[in-house]
């Protein structure tokens, strides 16, 4: 009446021990690959977000640069310069006269140097 299945089950387990080990290694490998994949995807998303922020900053600075170039051109315009000259009470020079160059002047001494 006694059945000795335990010895059969033990032999069966011994035969499947290699298969179980391979299955565990395969599952562990798949989990490692999934973890590496998730880490790389997370890093890529973070870099894409940072790149988008840099592009926005670049666009902002480019717009500011164009605005400053326009302001600089406006400041250098003839009409604006004439207005500034009038505000400073400057007048047009019609006749130019130079100081006479004498021997005791520094310019004379430097010109002969």
KOLMI-551981 format. One line per 3 residues: number of its first residue (from 1); their letters; for each residue x, y, z negated of N, C-alpha, C. Coordinates in Angstrom, 3 decimals, always signed. Layout:
<sites>
NUM = A = X:Y:Z:X:Y:Z:X:Y:Z; ...
</sites>
This chain:
<sites>
1 = XXX = +0.760:-1.173:+0.000:+0.000:+0.000:+0.000:+0.822:+1.269:+0.000; +1.985:+1.157:-0.486:+2.833:+2.337:-0.483:+3.405:+2.562:+0.898; +3.281:+3.756:+1.293:+3.879:+4.124:+2.584:+5.070:+5.023:+2.314
4 = XXX = +6.110:+4.767:+2.957:+7.329:+5.558:+2.792:+7.529:+6.485:+3.985; +6.747:+7.544:+3.985:+6.864:+8.536:+5.056:+7.987:+9.528:+4.783; +8.356:+9.567:+3.543:+9.356:+10.563:+3.182:+10.660:+10.328:+3.919
7 = XXX = +11.055:+9.131:+4.106:+12.303:+8.880:+4.821:+12.156:+9.258:+6.291; +10.996:+9.048:+6.851:+10.764:+9.439:+8.240:+10.762:+10.965:+8.349; +10.083:+11.628:+7.417:+10.027:+13.091:+7.440:+11.414:+13.692:+7.255
10 = XXX = +12.230:+13.076:+6.417:+13.567:+13.576:+6.193:+14.396:+13.444:+7.455; +14.272:+12.302:+8.127:+15.012:+12.119:+9.377:+14.510:+13.099:+10.425; +13.226:+13.340:+10.432:+12.643:+14.283:+11.376:+13.160:+15.700:+11.081
13 = XXX = +13.267:+16.039:+9.801:+13.765:+17.357:+9.404:+15.224:+17.512:+9.809; +16.012:+16.475:+9.627:+17.424:+16.519:+9.998:+17.570:+16.748:+11.501; +16.707:+16.196:+12.306:+16.775:+16.379:+13.755:+16.360:+17.778:+14.171
16 = XXX = +15.486:+18.383:+13.406:+14.989:+19.711:+13.760:+15.784:+20.835:+13.078; +16.747:+20.497:+12.264:+17.512:+21.500:+11.540:+18.238:+22.434:+12.517; +18.783:+21.920:+13.563:+19.476:+22.724:+14.572:+18.509:+23.636:+15.303
19 = XXX = +17.301:+23.120:+15.593:+16.298:+23.941:+16.282:+15.831:+25.085:+15.399; +15.663:+24.852:+14.119:+15.225:+25.896:+13.190:+16.304:+26.974:+13.078; +17.553:+26.562:+13.009:+18.657:+27.516:+12.913:+18.709:+28.395:+14.169
22 = XXX = +18.560:+27.779:+15.317:+18.566:+28.542:+16.577:+17.385:+29.508:+16.611; +16.214:+29.074:+16.179:+15.039:+29.958:+16.150:+15.266:+31.151:+15.214; +15.863:+30.894:+14.049:+16.132:+31.983:+13.107:+17.133:+32.967:+13.714
25 = XXX = +18.168:+32.461:+14.365:+19.170:+33.324:+14.995:+18.544:+34.150:+16.116; +17.685:+33.518:+16.923:+17.023:+34.235:+18.016:+16.117:+35.333:+17.457; +15.341:+35.014:+16.436:+14.443:+36.010:+15.834:+15.255:+37.155:+15.219
28 = XXX = +16.348:+36.836:+14.522:+17.205:+37.871:+13.943:+17.808:+38.742:+15.041; +18.234:+38.124:+16.139:+18.781:+38.880:+17.273:+17.751:+39.827:+17.865; +16.526:+39.334:+18.019:+15.457:+40.178:+18.563:+15.180:+41.350:+17.621
31 = XXX = +15.159:+41.098:+16.305:+14.945:+42.171:+15.336:+16.073:+43.201:+15.378; +17.306:+42.742:+15.530:+18.442:+43.666:+15.617:+18.346:+44.512:+16.875; +18.016:+43.884:+18.003:+17.865:+44.637:+19.258:+16.735:+45.657:+19.138
34 = XXX = +15.639:+45.283:+18.513:+14.525:+46.226:+18.317:+14.944:+47.397:+17.433; +15.702:+47.114:+16.378:+16.159:+48.189:+15.488:+17.088:+49.142:+16.228; +18.024:+48.607:+17.001:+18.934:+49.453:+17.780:+18.145:+50.267:+18.798
37 = XXX = +17.178:+49.659:+19.437:+16.341:+50.370:+20.410:+15.600:+51.535:+19.754; +15.003:+51.299:+18.585:+14.283:+52.358:+17.886:+15.224:+53.499:+17.461; +16.405:+53.145:+17.017:+17.376:+54.171:+16.612:+17.776:+55.020:+17.818
40 = XXX = +18.051:+54.381:+18.949:+18.448:+55.122:+20.151:+17.305:+55.981:+20.689; +16.101:+55.472:+20.664:+14.948:+56.262:+21.118:+14.769:+57.472:+20.218; +14.907:+57.290:+18.909:+14.787:+58.401:+17.970:+15.865:+59.451:+18.241
43 = XXX = +17.093:+59.021:+18.496:+18.185:+59.945:+18.794:+17.917:+60.693:+20.098; +17.404:+60.003:+21.095:+17.106:+60.637:+22.381:+16.005:+61.683:+22.237; +14.991:+61.366:+21.486:+13.897:+62.318:+21.264:+14.412:+63.545:+20.513
46 = XXX = +15.263:+63.331:+19.515:+15.818:+64.456:+18.758:+16.669:+65.343:+19.660; +17.460:+64.749:+20.547:+18.289:+65.534:+21.465:+17.426:+66.273:+22.480; +16.348:+65.657:+22.928:+15.445:+66.327:+23.867:+14.788:+67.532:+23.202
49 = XXX = +14.398:+67.392:+21.956:+13.805:+68.507:+21.216:+14.820:+69.633:+21.042; +16.048:+69.282:+20.703:+17.102:+70.278:+20.535:+17.408:+70.958:+21.870; +17.417:+70.206:+22.948:+17.657:+70.775:+24.269:+16.549:+71.760:+24.638
52 = XXX = +15.315:+71.425:+24.309:+14.203:+72.328:+24.584:+14.358:+73.626:+23.801; +14.790:+73.545:+22.537:+15.023:+74.748:+21.741:+16.142:+75.593:+22.340; +17.214:+74.951:+22.799:+18.317:+75.688:+23.421:+17.863:+76.374:+24.701
55 = XXX = +17.026:+75.704:+25.476:+16.518:+76.318:+26.710:+15.655:+77.537:+26.397; +14.834:+77.443:+25.363:+14.003:+78.582:+24.960:+14.875:+79.740:+24.489; +15.905:+79.450:+23.702:+16.826:+80.497:+23.261:+17.538:+81.127:+24.453
58 = XXX = +17.944:+80.288:+25.407:+18.622:+80.782:+26.593:+17.706:+81.704:+27.391; +16.469:+81.304:+27.571:+15.511:+82.142:+28.299:+15.295:+83.476:+27.583; +15.183:+83.431:+26.256:+15.001:+84.660:+25.481:+16.202:+85.587:+25.648
61 = XXX = +17.386:+85.030:+25.557:+18.594:+85.840:+25.695:+18.776:+86.336:+27.126; +18.385:+85.541:+28.096:+18.467:+85.970:+29.488:+17.516:+87.131:+29.754; +16.308:+87.047:+29.210:+15.341:+88.138:+29.354:+15.864:+89.402:+28.677
64 = XXX = +16.419:+89.261:+27.487:+16.986:+90.403:+26.774:+18.146:+91.015:+27.553; +18.961:+90.170:+28.156:+20.090:+90.650:+28.955:+19.605:+91.464:+30.147; +18.569:+90.981:+30.823:+18.017:+91.724:+31.959:+17.440:+93.066:+31.502
67 = XXX = +16.759:+93.063:+30.376:+16.193:+94.311:+29.853:+17.305:+95.308:+29.514; +18.403:+94.817:+28.926:+19.517:+95.700:+28.594:+20.204:+96.236:+29.851; +20.306:+95.411:+30.885:+20.874:+95.886:+32.153:+20.010:+96.994:+32.749
70 = XXX = +18.699:+96.824:+32.665:+17.786:+97.857:+33.184:+17.938:+99.137:+32.372; +18.018:+99.016:+31.045:+18.190:+100.203:+30.200:+19.521:+100.892:+30.492; +20.570:+100.099:+30.702:+21.874:+100.680:+31.007:+21.826:+101.421:+32.337
73 = XXX = +21.158:+100.847:+33.323:+21.021:+101.515:+34.617:+20.224:+102.807:+34.472; +19.193:+102.784:+33.658:+18.406:+103.993:+33.425:+19.247:+105.063:+32.735; +20.071:+104.658:+31.782:+20.918:+105.622:+31.075:+21.961:+106.241:+31.992
76 = XXX = +22.400:+105.496:+33.004:+23.417:+105.993:+33.928:+22.817:+106.747:+35.112; +21.521:+106.793:+35.206:+20.897:+107.444:+36.357:+21.194:+108.934:+36.363; +21.193:+109.519:+37.548:+21.533:+110.933:+37.718:+20.541:+111.818:+36.982
79 = XXX = +19.266:+111.515:+37.072:+18.266:+112.348:+36.398:+18.486:+112.363:+34.894; +18.781:+111.219:+34.344:+18.991:+111.145:+32.905:+20.266:+111.876:+32.507; +21.313:+111.752:+33.315:+22.553:+112.448:+33.005:+22.372:+113.958:+33.090
82 = XXX = +21.603:+114.415:+34.062:+21.340:+115.854:+34.165:+20.555:+116.347:+32.954; +19.606:+115.536:+32.493:+18.822:+115.912:+31.320:+19.716:+115.991:+30.083; +20.608:+115.027:+29.925:+21.527:+115.030:+28.782:+22.451:+116.234:+28.864
85 = XXX = +22.925:+116.559:+30.073:+23.795:+117.722:+30.244:+23.062:+119.002:+29.865; +21.803:+119.119:+30.238:+21.013:+120.299:+29.863:+20.806:+120.352:+28.354; +20.548:+119.191:+27.745:+20.356:+119.155:+26.292:+21.621:+119.582:+25.549
88 = XXX = +22.779:+119.256:+26.106:+24.048:+119.629:+25.484:+24.511:+121.022:+25.902; +23.670:+121.703:+26.705:+23.938:+123.062:+27.175:+25.228:+123.143:+27.991; +25.415:+122.161:+28.844:+26.549:+122.170:+29.762:+26.125:+122.867:+31.046
91 = XXX = +27.088:+123.433:+31.743:+26.801:+124.137:+32.987:+27.676:+123.577:+34.093; +27.261:+123.800:+35.343:+28.052:+123.368:+36.487:+29.281:+124.256:+36.617; +30.366:+123.659:+37.033:+31.602:+124.401:+37.226:+31.701:+124.755:+38.701
94 = XXX = +31.758:+126.068:+38.976:+31.859:+126.520:+40.361:+33.315:+126.693:+40.783; +34.102:+127.252:+39.923:+35.488:+127.527:+40.251:+36.357:+126.893:+39.170; +37.352:+126.154:+39.599:+38.249:+125.474:+38.670:+39.554:+126.247:+38.624
97 = XXX = +40.005:+126.529:+37.444:+41.303:+127.184:+37.296:+42.124:+126.390:+36.292; +43.396:+126.319:+36.565:+44.302:+125.555:+35.722:+45.193:+126.498:+34.943; +45.652:+126.052:+33.817:+46.584:+126.832:+33.029:+47.943:+126.811:+33.728
100 = XXX = +48.655:+127.909:+33.670:+49.969:+127.909:+34.315:+50.926:+126.967:+33.577; +51.766:+126.334:+34.359:+52.722:+125.366:+33.814:+54.025:+126.095:+33.513; +54.348:+126.252:+32.274:+55.577:+126.929:+31.871:+56.515:+125.927:+31.241
103 = XXX = +57.742:+126.341:+31.080:+58.768:+125.421:+30.585:+58.563:+125.023:+29.123; +57.876:+125.782:+28.371:+57.697:+125.451:+26.963:+56.493:+124.540:+26.706; +55.768:+124.156:+27.737:+54.606:+123.272:+27.584:+55.047:+121.802:+27.636
106 = XXX = +54.296:+121.000:+26.918:+54.614:+119.569:+26.859:+54.415:+118.896:+28.216; +53.402:+119.312:+28.994:+53.153:+118.707:+30.300:+54.337:+118.927:+31.230; +54.953:+120.063:+31.155:+56.114:+120.359:+31.993:+57.263:+119.453:+31.597
109 = XXX = +57.455:+119.304:+30.322:+58.548:+118.472:+29.849:+58.338:+117.007:+30.244; +57.083:+116.548:+30.177:+56.796:+115.160:+30.543:+56.868:+114.934:+32.042; +56.538:+115.959:+32.848:+56.588:+115.794:+34.300:+58.010:+115.669:+34.802
112 = XX = +58.971:+116.208:+34.111:+60.375:+116.108:+34.511:+61.058:+114.882:+33.914; +60.355:+114.142:+33.182:+60.938:+113.008:+32.478:+61.107:+111.856:+33.372
</sites>
